[in-house]
Amino acid sequence: MNLALWLQRAGLSHADLPAAVQGTRVVATYGQLAARAAKLAGVLRERFGLKTGDRIAIAARNSPAYLELLYGIWHAGLAAVPANAKLHGAELGYILEHSGARVCFASDGLEAEIAPHAPSSLERMIVIGSSDYEALFAADAIDVVACGGGDLAWLFYTSGTTGRPKGAMLTHRVLAQASFAYASEVDPVSPGDAILHAAPMSHGSGLYIMAHVARLGVQVIPESGSFEPEEVFQLFGAHKRVSMFAAPTMIKRLVACPAEAHAENVRTLIWGGAPMYVEDALSALDRFGPRLAQIYGQGESPMTISTLSKEDIADREHPRWRERLGSAGRPYACLEVMVADADDRPVAAGEMGEILCRGDVVMPGYWRNAEATAAALRGGWLHTGDVGAFDAEGYLHLKDRSKDLIISGGSNIYPREVEEVLLTHAAVREVSVIGRPDREWGEAVVAYVVGEADPAALDALCLARIARFKRPKDYVFVPALPKNNYGKILKTELRALDRARRGE
């Protein structure tokens, strides 16, 4: 099944409904968007000579063009390779080379960054919005090219916090399953409901495009093309029943923004990409009310492993409400999730282990990387590399990435547990806990803190909440924590910074 059929269906039955809005301006109806996608597909197949399964890269900032590009690529039976526009030209060049993309559509200005690093396999680079780009839509439309559910639709490159990014192969079936899961368990969509793309459409936010097309929703792109809290609040005020995907750092910035929130127009604020600390979730709940949902997933199981519903987050009367608020919720109905030991055997509720999952929403493998595929999918389960535990009621509690586990004096220490405590201090804005090599203990717990708290007060806070051996042996105060383009704290860089501070 080709995902482009969802847009074709909408274009035929509801041609005059708004499909894409920039700021407050309707820039495409469903009929117009479907027509442009069909014409672009004609160019890609007939003029460019591309064949089923060929890859087309999109190196672009958020814009309405993202929609016609994705659906034009799928309409033609090709595979999209969305790439983060904030990457360096060399990083984008690697993705182009590794994916074997024959064509790249780039935002104005990005083509100059990419050009010195473009591989010889790249045949064309077209600037979005240029006269050459607009000329493509004068071509004749073609019918949707038939695809199987197992055909590649989206080559999703991981954020690459360690080593080269890997390309998770997301098929039409995978993306359809993820869309069904979103619409049924996270954020039901009705015709005319809006999705605001303030996070990158190349990753998390873009993965919610399809569910809104299937349900005749409206895709809203900020005029700035990026996340600006004041603009987000303005758009909340201008549109009804708006949802938005955001990283926890984005939610924190919205909470801190003094502008009028217009929360009554918000349908759902979904956070993901990293856990949100309980204190931050409480602040967001106070600001926006019962409109928050959490998802846990990876590019390899796109946005779809577990979810904490709006109802669970808002249920302050539940006796274990705060405990649930600190969890990643329950597994989606479309896949199995297991917490396993080192031999991939399930562990009992309350015991830690690696989080594994399997189902039709999980990728079939990594692009051109058989070794990584075999390791990630051994035994038929996706090995997430995340450590967690189920509680007695089936809620999944994330601890940390397995590589971030600290072993001090033979005891396991999960950084997030310590971070949750430190963040309850009013003067701590952000914190990240790492392990520092220690001759006596193996590793010592070290907290990097953004804020002005007194170390003695932080010590007292930890001693009142967690075991003494988990208390940080050192507090390092910094103006900011290293993060990637999606707002994830980079503990690999933090550990390198710590080594440099100690002259290693």
Summary of the structure (lengths in Angstrom):
residues: 504
radius of gyration: 23.0
end to end distance: 54.7
largest distance: 72.3
contacts: 1770
relative contact order: 0.09
helix: 36%
strand: 27%
